Amino acid sequence: MSSMNTPLRHTMSSPPTDPTATYPSLRGRAVLVTGGGSGIGAAVVRAFARQHSKVAFLDIDDDASKKLVAELAGKDWPRPLHVNCDLQDIGALRAAIAQVEGRLGPIDVLVNNAASDERHEIDAVEPAYFDDRIAVNLRHYFFAIQAVRAAMAKNGGGSIVNLGSIVWRLPLPEVAVYATAKAAIAGMTKILAAELGPQRIRINCVEPGFVATERQKKLWLTPELESRVRAGQCLPDLIEPDSIADLVLFLASDAGRMCTRQTFVVDGGWT
């Protein structure tokens, strides 16, 4: 038995360089990520590529997407497929998913991620803006699920992960429409699990807290907000996109084979 005075090899303040687990069940699986060109979506694409999954992602930002593909093309992993798609155009979304299935086969894992957290004053919101924000943050989730369901079921099942947000759980100003969409994602997940479960399709929701993506740092991360986040969380560190991707991997893999209809919160203990 080692001495109580023996120093520990690692401490929680000094994590391993690459803590990502390897899931053999994800090797070769066809994965589709919406909004995968940057931020959390790009972290998810990278994470599945490291698992040697066949990854495709939909994103309207060609510059960011090309940069990501070029980055991953230099690795010893399958090259991801980028398809430009305006997710507000459901016809284009359906065509893009058909294109991906034509290249990769039936989708085994769908990660609904694309969103935009624009700020808005209540009195400034008009019906057209409200509808636009719902289309950007919610509607395409449902229709992406609808588009992959039949082939996924015929292939023996699969995993769907919907990215939500804790924003609707917090008393935050200027995000009412965005928070409405994110709350609806959790509800949609609960309801669809009952319909999809008999086909062995699992569906879960992941709700991140404040994630320190480049966009968040550029647009919203003021010293005041950072202080509020750190004070609200139980853990002192800001959340990085890889922490969200790690949970998505687990839920997509066979390790999470009995997880469905759940909402998993990754917020450092804020809510």
ABEGO torsion letter per residue (X at the ends): XBBAABBBABBAABBBABABBBBAAABGBBBBBBGAABEAAAAAAAAAAAAGBBBBBBBABAAAAAAAAAAAAABBBBBBBBBBBBAABAAAAAAAAAAAAAAAEBBABBBBABBBBBBBBAAABBAAAAAAAAAAAAAAAAAAAAAAAAAAAAAGEEBBBBBBBAAAABBBBGAAAAAAAAAAAAAAAAAAAAAAAAAGBBBBBBBBBBBBBAAAAAAABBAAAAAAAAAABABABBBBAAAAAAAAAAAABAAAAABBGBBBBBAGGAX
